[in-house]
Amino acid sequence: MMRKAAALIVLSITPLALLLSAPPAAAQAELDVKLIEMPMWVGPDSLLRITLQVTNRGQEPATNLRATIAIHEGITTRSQLERTFTGSFGPTVGSDTVLIEGEIAPEETRTVTVEKQLSEFQAFRARPQDRPHPLRITVRPGTGAPAAIDSHMIFFSQPVPIPLLVSLIVPMHVPAQIYRPDLSVSRTVTRTNESLAQGSMNVILSALEQRADVPVTVAPSGLFLDLMEDLANGYRITGDGDPVVVPADDPSAIAGAAAIARLSAITANPSSMVITTPYSHAFLPALGQARAQSQVGQTRSRLSTLLGGEPADGWLLPMPQVLDEPTLAGLQDAGISKVILGSDATTPGPGRPRTPVLTRASPIQVATRGSESLEALIADTGLAARLGDLENGTVEARQRFLAETATILLERPAQKRVVVAVAPADWGPDSVFISGILDALASSPWMRGTTPDKALGEVEERESAVPLVPGEVRRRAEIPGADYFQALDSARRSINQFEGIDPPNDIKARLERRLLIAESSDWWGGRRDEDRGKSFARAVTQRVAEEFSKVKPPAELAITLTSTTGTIPITITSEADYEMRVIIRLDSEKLQFPDAQDCPGSSTGRCIQATIKPQSQDIRVRTLAAATGTFPLRVSIQAPDGTRMSSSLMRIRSTAYNRVALGITGGSAAFLAFWWVASTVRRRIP
């Protein structure tokens, strides 16, 4: 038993001892690879030149480096292409390995170039078909794990006879959260300042300036344009901490002014197009026809005023690209005749398949209750996703976009087709990405850039479609509760009431701007900042109430009338610095006002229209007293629509004799005189 126990102890200790005595794992090179550049497309005689940035994260030098280029089978459908984005490639049709000279020390980064003539790959020596090909580049050290990177190589042997028309639309917008209810800006404006100075907005404007020959459509929101103007004029930052006043000569203010000037030059370019979009990227079907028209009309006005030119006639880019039939019909009444819609924003018309197999790449006729159909182009969701998918590498994202357009072309290469690629509202491309896209739109062998207006003239085929019903549209949106829209309705009514007094345009514009910002869908959805959105609507009603309260009727006082008729002086005080068109309403059971009119919408009271100037003035009202005594007179100041602005109570004392009493007294005196005369005459008669 003792020997068995000892044996068990030895057996249990031996593996542990061997483990403890084993030498540590050898240090190795650990590579990190980034794709810096590759050809956007290649032909049969092209040199496949790939530039990589290789970093050694390991503890040992990376030696005996080799790079393997593997070209996979060409793609023929968009579903196949989608699978390659997750690394699901088809068979390899060509592969070769290239030695990389030298070694890379630990924590060292080197830029290496791998070159291979395409004709050296067997699959490309004959007459290969035009295709996008998945591409995998793998860098291996002599010892250590390899590092791979995936991309797409687009192959075309020659320019196609009928290129795919691609309309790139670049929205320009800032989130509504950048403003506060008093229309000062929040501290998040620093992000916009950085974007204008060196960031994405500067990159976009620079690329559009450098490639002025490429047809591109820009869609600045009214909110974006207003912010640029606010920056240019000097602005105020409020929020956490003390307010900060930024003067007009600050670099950020100068950048705002420069952005307006740069946009003006870009939009004046004959190759470009300017398209209207809702002022604050509001979800128009949720607002009703009148407010949808206001959102669109305000942006059109700002485009004209700030950029010095008119946007494309009749065009609208809704954000998102979904509109129901009532909204479309209302916009049609306001002059909109052409729209950009999402691929799922309509259903096919009679006789059309409900689920299209191929990309919807023809203009469509959208039937509404109007006398004429609207024309629409389809915003391709896949291309939009490619424009926004910048996290996995700039060059890789660019090649994905190019591969997607090539695949769409190959669906129907003999048919003229057009697709619309709408960039994200907060698009943040770098110069390599956007410059590559613009270069491809100008000179690639399979596609050509265009604008929506030109596309309608170039593509003759039309498909019929029916817009979605309101219920279906609302189910797709994260619309807030009824209390949100009640706040919007209250603000809208306040503005309508305020407009009746004929106030200055600048005050009206600031009220309207608050409501437009409150209507933004930026407050909804994933951000769910609804309380802040409602605060803009509440600021409208509060401001109107403050303006109305500046006009005050006379304080409670007593006035004596010594005659049945007279004139009452009504002193109106105004603390506003502008004239107001108001109605003075007079309510009294004992007084009549011969010069006053019936009050609109009321069977009681009498009303006088008046224009109230700043400070104070007397309104003299002719009055007829129907009795003696003291009685109240209610004086109310109203907006022309009847909204009460303020009121006070006056007391009118009438000391004039009552007409009936005077008649009775006079009659009695006459009777007594007659009776005295009659009595005297009887005494004198014998």
C-alpha positions as CSV (number, residue, x, y, z in Angstrom):
1,M,0.0,0.0,0.0
2,M,2.8,2.4,0.8
3,R,4.5,1.7,-2.5
4,K,1.2,2.3,-4.4
5,A,0.7,5.6,-2.6
6,A,4.2,6.8,-3.4
7,A,3.7,5.9,-7.0
8,L,0.5,7.9,-7.2
9,I,2.3,10.9,-5.6
10,V,5.1,10.6,-8.2
11,L,2.6,10.4,-11.1
12,S,0.7,13.5,-9.9
13,I,3.8,15.6,-9.4
14,T,5.6,14.7,-12.6
15,P,3.3,16.6,-15.1
16,L,3.5,19.7,-12.9
17,A,7.2,19.5,-12.7
18,L,7.5,19.1,-16.4
19,L,5.2,22.1,-16.9
20,L,7.2,24.3,-14.5
21,S,10.5,23.2,-16.1
22,A,9.3,23.8,-19.7
23,P,11.0,26.8,-21.4
24,P,8.8,29.9,-22.1
25,A,7.2,30.3,-25.6
26,A,9.6,31.9,-28.0
27,A,8.9,35.6,-28.7
28,Q,7.6,36.2,-32.3
29,A,6.8,38.9,-34.7
30,E,3.1,40.1,-34.6
31,L,2.0,41.9,-37.8
32,D,-0.6,44.5,-38.3
33,V,-1.4,45.4,-41.9
34,K,-3.3,48.4,-43.4
35,L,-4.2,48.9,-47.0
36,I,-2.9,52.3,-48.2
37,E,-3.7,52.2,-51.9
38,M,-4.5,49.9,-54.8
39,P,-5.9,50.6,-58.3
40,M,-9.5,51.6,-58.3
41,W,-10.0,49.4,-61.4
42,V,-7.8,47.3,-63.7
43,G,-7.7,46.1,-67.3
44,P,-5.9,43.2,-69.0
45,D,-2.6,45.0,-69.2
46,S,-2.8,46.7,-65.8
47,L,-0.1,46.6,-63.1
48,L,-1.7,45.5,-59.9
49,R,0.2,47.7,-57.5
50,I,-0.8,47.4,-53.8
51,T,0.7,49.6,-51.1
52,L,0.6,48.4,-47.5
53,Q,1.5,49.8,-44.1
54,V,2.9,47.0,-42.0
55,T,3.5,47.4,-38.3
56,N,5.3,44.8,-36.1
57,R,3.5,44.7,-32.7
58,G,5.6,41.7,-31.5
59,Q,8.8,41.5,-29.5
60,E,11.0,40.0,-32.3
61,P,12.0,41.4,-35.7
62,A,9.8,40.3,-38.6
63,T,12.1,38.6,-41.1
64,N,11.7,36.7,-44.4
65,L,8.5,38.6,-45.2
66,R,6.3,37.5,-48.0
67,A,3.0,38.9,-49.4
68,T,0.5,36.6,-51.1
69,I,-2.1,38.1,-53.5
70,A,-5.1,35.9,-53.9
71,I,-7.8,36.9,-56.5
72,H,-11.1,35.1,-56.1
73,E,-13.9,34.3,-58.5
74,G,-15.7,37.3,-60.0
75,I,-19.0,38.4,-58.6
76,T,-22.2,38.5,-60.7
77,T,-25.0,39.4,-58.2
78,R,-25.4,41.9,-55.4
79,S,-26.3,39.0,-53.0
80,Q,-22.9,37.4,-53.8
81,L,-21.2,40.8,-53.2
82,E,-22.9,41.2,-49.9
83,R,-21.5,37.9,-48.7
84,T,-18.0,38.9,-49.6
85,F,-18.3,41.9,-47.2
86,T,-18.3,39.3,-44.4
87,G,-15.3,37.4,-45.8
88,S,-17.2,34.7,-47.7
89,F,-15.2,34.5,-50.9
90,G,-15.6,32.1,-53.7
91,P,-12.8,29.9,-55.2
92,T,-9.4,31.4,-56.0
93,V,-8.7,32.1,-59.7
94,G,-5.2,33.4,-59.3
95,S,-2.6,33.6,-56.6
96,D,1.1,34.6,-56.3
97,T,3.6,35.4,-53.6
98,V,6.0,38.3,-53.6
99,L,9.0,38.6,-51.3
100,I,9.4,41.8,-49.2
101,E,12.9,42.8,-48.7
102,G,14.4,43.7,-45.3
103,E,13.0,43.2,-41.8
104,I,10.6,45.1,-39.6
105,A,11.8,45.8,-36.0
106,P,9.4,45.6,-33.0
107,E,7.0,48.5,-33.0
108,E,8.4,49.7,-36.3
109,T,6.0,50.6,-39.2
110,R,7.0,50.3,-42.8
111,T,5.2,51.1,-46.0
112,V,5.7,48.3,-48.6
113,T,4.6,48.0,-52.2
114,V,3.6,44.8,-53.8
115,E,3.4,44.7,-57.6
116,K,2.2,42.1,-60.0
117,Q,1.3,42.3,-63.7
118,L,-2.2,41.2,-64.0
119,S,-1.4,39.2,-67.1
120,E,0.9,37.0,-65.0
121,F,-2.2,35.4,-63.5
122,Q,-3.4,32.6,-65.6
123,A,-7.1,33.6,-65.3
124,F,-6.4,37.0,-66.9
125,R,-4.3,35.9,-69.9
126,A,-7.2,34.9,-72.0
127,R,-10.4,37.0,-72.3
128,P,-11.8,37.3,-68.8
129,Q,-15.2,38.7,-68.2
130,D,-15.8,42.0,-66.6
131,R,-16.3,41.5,-63.0
132,P,-15.5,42.7,-59.5
133,H,-13.2,40.2,-57.8
134,P,-12.7,39.7,-54.1
135,L,-9.0,40.2,-53.2
136,R,-7.1,39.0,-50.2
137,I,-3.6,40.1,-49.4
138,T,-1.7,38.1,-46.8
139,V,1.6,39.1,-45.3
140,R,3.6,36.4,-43.6
141,P,6.8,36.6,-41.5
142,G,9.3,33.8,-41.3
143,T,8.2,33.1,-37.8
144,G,4.9,34.3,-36.4
145,A,1.3,34.5,-37.5
146,P,0.3,35.9,-40.9
147,A,-1.9,39.1,-41.2
148,A,-4.5,39.4,-44.0
149,I,-6.6,42.2,-45.4
150,D,-9.5,42.0,-47.8
151,S,-10.6,44.2,-50.7
152,H,-12.1,44.2,-54.1
153,M,-10.4,44.4,-57.5
154,I,-12.7,45.7,-60.3
155,F,-11.8,44.4,-63.7
156,F,-13.1,45.8,-67.0
157,S,-11.3,45.0,-70.3
158,Q,-12.7,48.2,-71.9
159,P,-15.3,50.9,-71.4
160,V,-18.8,49.6,-71.6
161,P,-21.0,51.0,-74.4
162,I,-23.9,52.1,-72.0
163,P,-22.4,53.2,-68.6
164,L,-24.5,53.1,-65.5
165,L,-25.6,56.6,-64.5
166,V,-24.8,57.3,-60.9
167,S,-26.1,60.4,-59.1
168,L,-24.2,61.2,-56.0
169,I,-26.1,63.4,-53.5
170,V,-24.2,65.0,-50.6
171,P,-26.5,66.2,-47.8
172,M,-25.1,68.8,-45.5
173,H,-26.7,69.0,-42.1
174,V,-25.9,69.7,-38.4
175,P,-27.9,68.0,-35.6
176,A,-30.7,70.1,-34.1
177,Q,-29.0,69.6,-30.7
178,I,-26.4,72.2,-31.7
179,Y,-28.9,74.9,-30.8
180,R,-30.5,75.9,-27.6
181,P,-34.1,77.3,-27.3
182,D,-32.9,80.9,-27.2
183,L,-31.1,80.2,-30.5
184,S,-27.6,80.4,-29.0
185,V,-25.4,77.5,-29.8
186,S,-24.4,74.7,-27.4
187,R,-20.8,73.7,-26.7
188,T,-21.1,70.9,-29.3
189,V,-20.5,73.6,-31.9
190,T,-16.7,73.0,-31.4
191,R,-17.2,69.8,-33.4
192,T,-18.6,71.7,-36.3
193,N,-15.8,74.2,-36.1
194,E,-13.3,71.4,-36.3
195,S,-15.1,69.9,-39.2
196,L,-15.0,73.2,-41.1
197,A,-11.3,73.8,-40.3
198,Q,-9.7,70.5,-40.9
199,G,-12.3,67.8,-40.7
200,S,-14.9,66.1,-42.9
201,M,-16.8,69.3,-44.0
202,N,-13.5,70.8,-45.2
203,V,-12.6,67.5,-46.9
204,I,-16.0,67.4,-48.8
205,L,-15.8,71.1,-49.9
206,S,-12.2,70.7,-51.0
207,A,-13.0,67.6,-53.1
208,L,-16.0,69.2,-54.7
209,E,-13.8,72.3,-55.5
210,Q,-11.0,70.2,-57.0
211,R,-13.3,68.1,-59.2
212,A,-15.6,70.8,-60.4
213,D,-16.0,68.8,-63.6
214,V,-17.8,66.0,-61.9
215,P,-21.6,66.2,-61.7
216,V,-22.5,66.2,-58.0
217,T,-25.7,67.2,-56.2
218,V,-25.5,69.0,-52.9
219,A,-28.4,69.3,-50.4
220,P,-27.6,71.7,-47.6
221,S,-30.4,71.8,-45.0
222,G,-31.8,75.2,-44.0
223,L,-30.5,74.6,-40.4
224,F,-27.0,74.0,-41.7
225,L,-27.1,77.3,-43.7
226,D,-28.4,79.2,-40.7
227,L,-25.6,77.9,-38.5
228,M,-23.0,79.0,-41.1
229,E,-24.6,82.5,-41.1
230,D,-24.7,82.5,-37.3
231,L,-21.0,81.6,-37.1
232,A,-20.1,84.2,-39.7
233,N,-21.9,87.0,-37.8
234,G,-20.3,86.1,-34.4
235,Y,-22.2,83.9,-32.0
236,R,-23.0,83.1,-28.4
237,I,-22.3,79.8,-26.7
238,T,-24.4,78.9,-23.7
239,G,-24.9,75.8,-21.5
240,D,-22.6,74.5,-18.8
241,G,-20.6,77.4,-17.4
242,D,-20.7,81.0,-18.2
243,P,-21.9,82.2,-21.7
244,V,-19.1,82.8,-24.2
245,V,-19.5,85.5,-26.9
246,V,-17.4,84.7,-30.0
247,P,-16.8,87.7,-32.2
248,A,-17.1,87.8,-36.0
249,D,-13.2,88.0,-36.4
250,D,-12.7,84.7,-34.6
251,P,-11.3,81.9,-36.8
252,S,-14.4,79.8,-36.3
253,A,-16.6,82.7,-37.5
254,I,-14.4,83.3,-40.5
255,A,-14.7,79.5,-41.3
256,G,-18.5,79.8,-41.3
257,A,-18.4,82.8,-43.7
258,A,-15.9,80.8,-45.9
259,A,-18.2,77.8,-46.0
260,I,-21.0,79.9,-47.4
261,A,-18.7,81.4,-50.0
262,R,-17.3,78.0,-51.0
263,L,-20.8,76.5,-51.2
264,S,-21.9,79.4,-53.3
265,A,-19.1,78.8,-55.8
266,I,-19.7,75.0,-55.9
267,T,-23.4,75.4,-56.5
268,A,-22.8,78.0,-59.2
269,N,-20.8,75.4,-61.2
270,P,-22.9,74.3,-64.2
271,S,-21.9,70.6,-63.5
272,S,-23.5,70.6,-60.0
273,M,-27.1,70.7,-58.8
274,V,-28.6,72.0,-55.6
275,I,-31.6,70.2,-54.3
276,T,-34.0,71.2,-51.5
277,T,-34.3,69.2,-48.4
278,P,-36.4,69.8,-45.2
279,Y,-35.1,72.6,-43.0
280,S,-34.3,70.5,-40.0
281,H,-34.5,67.0,-41.6
282,A,-38.0,66.7,-40.2
283,F,-40.0,63.6,-40.9
284,L,-42.5,65.3,-43.1
285,P,-45.4,62.7,-43.0
286,A,-45.6,63.3,-39.2
287,L,-46.2,67.1,-39.5
288,G,-49.1,67.6,-41.8
289,Q,-49.2,69.3,-45.2
290,A,-48.9,72.9,-44.0
291,R,-45.8,72.3,-41.9
292,A,-44.2,70.0,-44.4
293,Q,-44.5,72.9,-46.9
294,S,-43.0,75.3,-44.4
295,Q,-40.0,72.9,-43.8
296,V,-39.4,72.8,-47.6
297,G,-40.1,76.4,-48.3
298,Q,-37.8,77.7,-45.6
299,T,-34.8,75.7,-47.0
300,R,-35.6,77.0,-50.5
301,S,-35.6,80.6,-49.1
302,R,-32.2,80.1,-47.3
303,L,-30.6,78.5,-50.4
304,S,-31.7,81.5,-52.4
305,T,-30.7,84.2,-49.9
306,L,-27.4,82.8,-48.7
307,L,-26.0,81.0,-51.8
308,G,-27.3,83.5,-54.3
309,G,-29.0,81.0,-56.6
310,E,-32.2,79.0,-56.8
311,P,-32.3,75.3,-56.1
312,A,-33.3,72.9,-58.8
313,D,-36.9,73.6,-59.8
314,G,-39.4,71.2,-58.3
315,W,-36.9,68.8,-56.7
316,L,-37.0,67.5,-53.1
317,L,-34.8,65.2,-51.1
318,P,-36.8,64.1,-48.0
319,M,-34.7,62.8,-45.1
320,P,-35.3,59.9,-44.8
321,Q,-36.6,59.2,-48.3
322,V,-40.1,58.2,-47.4
323,L,-43.3,60.2,-48.0
324,D,-46.9,59.1,-47.8
325,E,-49.6,60.0,-50.4
326,P,-51.2,62.9,-48.5
327,T,-47.8,64.5,-47.9
328,L,-46.8,64.0,-51.5
329,A,-50.0,65.6,-52.7
330,G,-49.6,68.6,-50.3
331,L,-46.0,69.1,-51.5
332,Q,-47.2,68.9,-55.1
333,D,-49.6,71.7,-54.4
334,A,-46.6,73.7,-53.2
335,G,-44.7,73.2,-56.4
336,I,-42.8,69.9,-55.8
337,S,-42.9,67.7,-58.9
338,K,-39.8,65.5,-58.6
339,V,-38.6,63.6,-55.5
340,I,-35.9,61.2,-54.3
341,L,-37.5,58.2,-52.7
342,G,-36.2,55.1,-51.0
343,S,-36.4,51.7,-52.7
344,D,-39.1,50.7,-50.2
345,A,-41.0,54.0,-50.2
346,T,-43.5,52.9,-52.9
347,T,-45.2,49.8,-54.1
348,P,-45.2,48.8,-57.8
349,G,-48.1,49.9,-59.8
350,P,-50.7,47.5,-61.4
351,G,-49.1,44.7,-63.4
352,R,-45.6,45.1,-61.8
353,P,-44.0,42.4,-59.7
354,R,-44.2,43.2,-55.9
355,T,-40.7,42.1,-55.2
356,P,-38.2,43.2,-57.9
357,V,-35.4,40.8,-58.5
358,L,-33.0,43.4,-59.8
359,T,-32.0,46.9,-58.6
360,R,-34.7,49.5,-59.2
361,A,-32.7,51.7,-61.5
362,S,-35.4,53.5,-63.6
363,P,-37.3,56.7,-62.9
364,I,-40.8,56.0,-61.6
365,Q,-44.1,57.8,-61.9
366,V,-45.8,58.1,-58.5
367,A,-49.6,58.5,-58.7
368,T,-51.2,60.9,-56.2
369,R,-54.6,62.5,-56.0
370,G,-53.2,65.4,-58.0
371,S,-53.9,65.9,-61.7
372,E,-50.4,64.9,-62.6
373,S,-48.1,62.2,-61.3
374,L,-44.8,63.0,-59.6
375,E,-41.5,61.8,-61.0
376,A,-39.1,60.1,-58.6
377,L,-35.7,58.6,-58.6
378,I,-34.8,55.7,-56.3
379,A,-32.1,56.2,-53.6
380,D,-30.2,52.9,-53.5
381,T,-29.8,51.7,-49.9
382,G,-26.8,49.5,-50.7
383,L,-24.8,52.4,-52.2
384,A,-25.8,54.6,-49.2
385,A,-24.5,51.9,-46.9
386,R,-21.2,51.7,-48.8
387,L,-20.8,55.5,-48.5
388,G,-21.3,55.3,-44.8
389,D,-19.2,52.2,-44.1
390,L,-15.9,53.8,-43.4
391,E,-14.9,51.9,-40.2
392,N,-13.0,49.0,-41.9
393,G,-10.6,51.1,-43.9
394,T,-10.8,53.9,-46.4
395,V,-9.5,52.1,-49.5
396,E,-11.6,49.0,-48.7
397,A,-14.7,51.2,-48.4
398,R,-14.0,52.9,-51.7
399,Q,-13.5,49.6,-53.4
400,R,-16.7,48.2,-52.0
401,F,-18.6,51.2,-53.4
402,L,-17.0,50.7,-56.8
403,A,-17.7,47.0,-56.7
404,E,-21.4,47.7,-55.9
405,T,-21.9,50.0,-58.8
406,A,-20.1,47.6,-61.2
407,T,-22.4,44.8,-60.1
408,I,-25.5,46.9,-60.7
409,L,-24.2,47.7,-64.2
410,L,-23.7,44.0,-64.9
411,E,-27.3,43.2,-64.0
412,R,-28.5,44.8,-67.3
413,P,-25.5,46.0,-69.2
414,A,-27.4,46.7,-72.4
415,Q,-30.0,49.0,-70.7
416,K,-29.6,52.6,-69.8
417,R,-30.2,52.8,-66.0
418,V,-29.7,55.4,-63.2
419,V,-29.1,54.9,-59.5
420,V,-29.0,57.5,-56.7
421,A,-26.4,57.3,-54.0
422,V,-27.3,59.5,-51.0
423,A,-24.5,60.0,-48.5
424,P,-25.3,60.1,-44.8
425,A,-26.3,63.4,-43.3
426,D,-23.2,63.3,-41.1
427,W,-20.9,62.0,-43.7
428,G,-17.3,61.9,-42.7
429,P,-15.1,60.7,-45.6
430,D,-11.4,61.3,-45.9
431,S,-9.9,62.8,-49.0
432,V,-8.8,59.4,-50.4
433,F,-12.3,58.0,-50.3
434,I,-14.3,61.0,-51.7
435,S,-11.7,61.9,-54.3
436,G,-11.6,58.3,-55.5
437,I,-15.4,58.2,-55.8
438,L,-15.4,61.5,-57.8
439,D,-12.6,60.2,-60.0
440,A,-14.5,57.0,-60.7
441,L,-17.7,59.0,-61.6
442,A,-15.6,61.0,-64.1
443,S,-13.5,58.3,-65.8
444,S,-14.3,54.7,-64.8
445,P,-15.1,52.3,-67.6
446,W,-18.5,51.2,-66.3
447,M,-20.3,54.3,-64.8
448,R,-20.7,58.0,-65.3
449,G,-21.8,60.7,-62.8
450,T,-24.9,62.7,-63.4
451,T,-27.5,64.8,-61.6
452,P,-31.1,63.8,-60.9
453,D,-32.4,66.5,-63.4
454,K,-30.2,65.2,-66.2
455,A,-30.9,61.6,-65.4
456,L,-34.6,62.1,-66.0
457,G,-33.8,63.4,-69.5
458,E,-31.4,60.6,-70.3
459,V,-33.4,57.6,-69.1
460,E,-36.6,57.2,-71.1
461,E,-38.1,54.1,-69.3
462,R,-40.6,54.8,-66.5
463,E,-42.1,52.5,-64.0
464,S,-45.4,53.2,-62.3
465,A,-45.6,53.1,-58.5
466,V,-48.1,53.9,-55.7
467,P,-47.0,55.7,-52.6
468,L,-47.4,54.2,-49.1
469,V,-50.4,55.0,-47.0
470,P,-49.9,57.1,-43.9
471,G,-50.3,54.2,-41.5
472,E,-47.5,52.2,-43.2
473,V,-45.2,55.2,-43.2
474,R,-45.8,56.0,-39.5
475,R,-45.1,52.3,-38.5
476,R,-41.6,52.6,-40.0
477,A,-40.7,55.7,-38.0
478,E,-40.0,56.1,-34.3
479,I,-42.6,58.9,-33.9
480,P,-42.9,60.3,-30.4
481,G,-46.2,60.5,-28.4
482,A,-49.1,62.8,-28.8
483,D,-47.8,65.3,-26.2
484,Y,-44.9,66.1,-28.5
485,F,-47.3,67.1,-31.3
486,Q,-49.5,69.0,-28.9
487,A,-46.5,71.2,-28.1
488,L,-45.9,71.7,-31.8
489,D,-49.5,72.6,-32.4
490,S,-49.5,75.1,-29.5
491,A,-46.4,76.8,-30.9
492,R,-47.9,76.9,-34.4
493,R,-51.1,78.6,-33.1
494,S,-49.0,81.1,-31.1
495,I,-47.1,82.1,-34.3
496,N,-50.4,82.5,-36.2
497,Q,-51.8,84.7,-33.4
498,F,-48.6,86.7,-33.3
499,E,-48.5,87.3,-37.1
500,G,-51.9,89.1,-36.8
501,I,-50.4,92.0,-34.9
502,D,-48.0,92.6,-37.9
503,P,-44.8,92.4,-35.9
504,P,-41.2,92.9,-37.4
505,N,-40.0,90.2,-39.7
506,D,-36.9,89.4,-37.6
507,I,-39.0,88.4,-34.6
508,K,-41.4,86.3,-36.7
509,A,-38.4,84.6,-38.3
510,R,-36.9,83.7,-35.0
511,L,-40.2,82.2,-33.8
512,E,-40.6,80.2,-36.9
513,R,-37.0,79.0,-36.7
514,R,-37.6,77.6,-33.2
515,L,-40.7,75.7,-34.4
516,L,-38.7,74.4,-37.4
517,I,-36.0,73.1,-35.1
518,A,-38.6,71.6,-32.7
519,E,-40.0,69.6,-35.7
520,S,-36.7,68.0,-36.4
521,S,-36.6,64.2,-36.3
522,D,-33.1,64.6,-34.7
523,W,-34.9,64.7,-31.3
524,W,-36.6,61.3,-32.0
525,G,-35.4,57.8,-32.7
526,G,-32.2,56.5,-31.2
527,R,-31.3,59.9,-29.6
528,R,-34.6,60.2,-27.9
529,D,-34.1,63.8,-26.8
530,E,-37.7,64.7,-27.0
531,D,-37.8,66.9,-23.9
532,R,-35.2,69.2,-25.5
533,G,-37.2,69.2,-28.7
534,K,-40.4,70.2,-26.9
535,S,-38.5,73.0,-25.1
536,F,-38.1,74.8,-28.5
537,A,-41.8,74.6,-29.0
538,R,-42.5,75.9,-25.5
539,A,-40.0,78.7,-26.1
540,V,-42.3,79.9,-29.0
541,T,-45.4,80.1,-26.9
542,Q,-43.5,81.8,-24.0
543,R,-42.0,84.4,-26.3
544,V,-45.4,85.2,-27.9
545,A,-46.9,85.6,-24.5
546,E,-44.1,87.9,-23.5
547,E,-44.7,90.1,-26.5
548,F,-48.4,90.2,-26.0
549,S,-47.9,91.2,-22.3
550,K,-45.9,94.3,-23.4
551,V,-49.2,96.0,-24.4
552,K,-51.2,97.1,-21.4
553,P,-54.6,98.7,-21.1
554,P,-55.2,101.5,-18.6
555,A,-54.9,100.7,-14.9
556,E,-58.2,100.4,-13.0
557,L,-59.5,103.9,-12.6
558,A,-62.8,105.9,-12.5
559,I,-64.0,108.4,-15.1
560,T,-67.0,110.7,-14.6
561,L,-69.4,111.6,-17.4
562,T,-71.4,114.8,-16.8
563,S,-73.5,114.4,-19.9
564,T,-75.3,111.6,-21.6
565,T,-72.6,111.6,-24.3
566,G,-68.9,112.1,-23.9
567,T,-65.5,110.8,-24.8
568,I,-63.5,108.3,-22.7
569,P,-59.7,108.5,-23.0
570,I,-58.3,104.9,-22.9
571,T,-54.5,105.1,-22.4
572,I,-52.7,102.1,-23.9
573,T,-49.0,101.5,-22.9
574,S,-46.7,99.5,-25.0
575,E,-43.2,98.3,-23.9
576,A,-42.5,96.9,-27.4
577,D,-40.2,98.8,-29.7
578,Y,-42.4,98.3,-32.7
579,E,-46.0,99.1,-33.7
580,M,-48.7,96.5,-33.1
581,R,-52.0,96.2,-34.9
582,V,-54.6,95.2,-32.2
583,I,-58.2,95.3,-31.4
584,I,-59.6,97.2,-28.3
585,R,-62.6,95.4,-27.0
586,L,-65.1,97.3,-24.8
587,D,-67.6,95.3,-22.7
588,S,-70.3,97.2,-20.7
589,E,-74.0,96.8,-20.1
590,K,-74.7,100.5,-19.5
591,L,-72.5,102.2,-22.1
592,Q,-72.9,102.4,-25.9
593,F,-70.1,103.1,-28.3
594,P,-71.4,104.5,-31.6
595,D,-68.1,104.5,-33.4
596,A,-67.2,100.9,-32.5
597,Q,-68.0,97.7,-34.5
598,D,-69.2,94.3,-33.7
599,C,-66.4,92.1,-32.4
600,P,-65.4,89.3,-34.8
601,G,-66.8,86.0,-33.7
602,S,-68.7,87.4,-30.7
603,S,-72.2,88.6,-30.1
604,T,-71.2,90.7,-27.1
605,G,-68.9,93.7,-26.7
606,R,-67.8,96.3,-29.2
607,C,-64.4,96.5,-30.9
608,I,-62.1,99.2,-32.3
609,Q,-59.1,98.5,-34.5
610,A,-56.0,100.4,-33.5
611,T,-52.3,100.6,-34.2
612,I,-50.4,100.9,-30.9
613,K,-47.1,102.7,-31.1
614,P,-44.2,102.3,-28.6
615,Q,-44.5,103.9,-25.2
616,S,-48.1,105.2,-24.6
617,Q,-51.0,106.8,-26.4
618,D,-54.6,107.7,-25.8
619,I,-57.4,106.1,-27.7
620,R,-60.5,108.4,-27.4
621,V,-63.8,106.6,-27.6
622,R,-67.1,108.4,-28.0
623,T,-69.6,107.1,-25.4
624,L,-73.4,107.3,-24.7
625,A,-74.6,106.6,-21.2
626,A,-77.9,104.8,-20.9
627,A,-78.3,105.5,-17.1
628,T,-76.9,107.3,-14.1
629,G,-74.7,105.7,-11.6
630,T,-71.3,103.9,-11.5
631,F,-70.8,100.8,-13.6
632,P,-67.8,98.7,-14.9
633,L,-66.3,98.9,-18.3
634,R,-64.0,95.9,-19.3
635,V,-61.2,97.0,-21.7
636,S,-59.4,94.2,-23.4
637,I,-56.5,94.3,-25.8
638,Q,-56.8,91.5,-28.4
639,A,-54.9,90.2,-31.4
640,P,-56.8,90.5,-34.6
641,D,-57.9,86.8,-34.4
642,G,-59.5,87.5,-31.0
643,T,-56.7,86.2,-28.7
644,R,-56.7,88.2,-25.5
645,M,-53.4,89.9,-24.8
646,S,-54.3,91.8,-21.7
647,S,-57.3,93.5,-20.0
648,S,-58.3,95.8,-17.2
649,L,-61.5,97.1,-15.5
650,M,-62.5,100.8,-15.6
651,R,-65.4,102.3,-13.6
652,I,-67.5,104.9,-15.4
653,R,-69.7,107.3,-13.2
654,S,-72.5,109.1,-15.0
655,T,-74.0,112.2,-13.2
656,A,-76.3,113.2,-16.1
657,Y,-80.0,113.4,-15.3
658,N,-82.0,110.4,-16.4
659,R,-84.2,111.3,-19.4
660,V,-87.2,109.4,-18.1
661,A,-86.9,111.1,-14.7
662,L,-86.6,114.5,-16.4
663,G,-89.7,113.8,-18.5
664,I,-91.8,112.8,-15.4
665,T,-90.6,115.9,-13.5
666,G,-91.3,118.2,-16.4
667,G,-94.8,116.6,-16.9
668,S,-95.6,117.0,-13.2
669,A,-94.6,120.6,-13.2
670,A,-96.7,121.3,-16.3
671,F,-99.7,119.6,-14.7
672,L,-99.3,121.6,-11.6
673,A,-99.0,124.8,-13.6
674,F,-102.1,123.9,-15.6
675,W,-104.0,123.0,-12.4
676,W,-103.1,126.3,-10.8
677,V,-104.2,128.3,-13.9
678,A,-107.4,126.4,-14.1
679,S,-108.2,126.9,-10.5
680,T,-107.6,130.7,-10.7
681,V,-109.9,131.0,-13.7
682,R,-112.7,129.2,-12.0
683,R,-112.5,131.5,-9.0
684,R,-112.8,134.6,-11.2
685,I,-115.9,133.4,-13.0
686,P,-119.2,134.6,-11.3
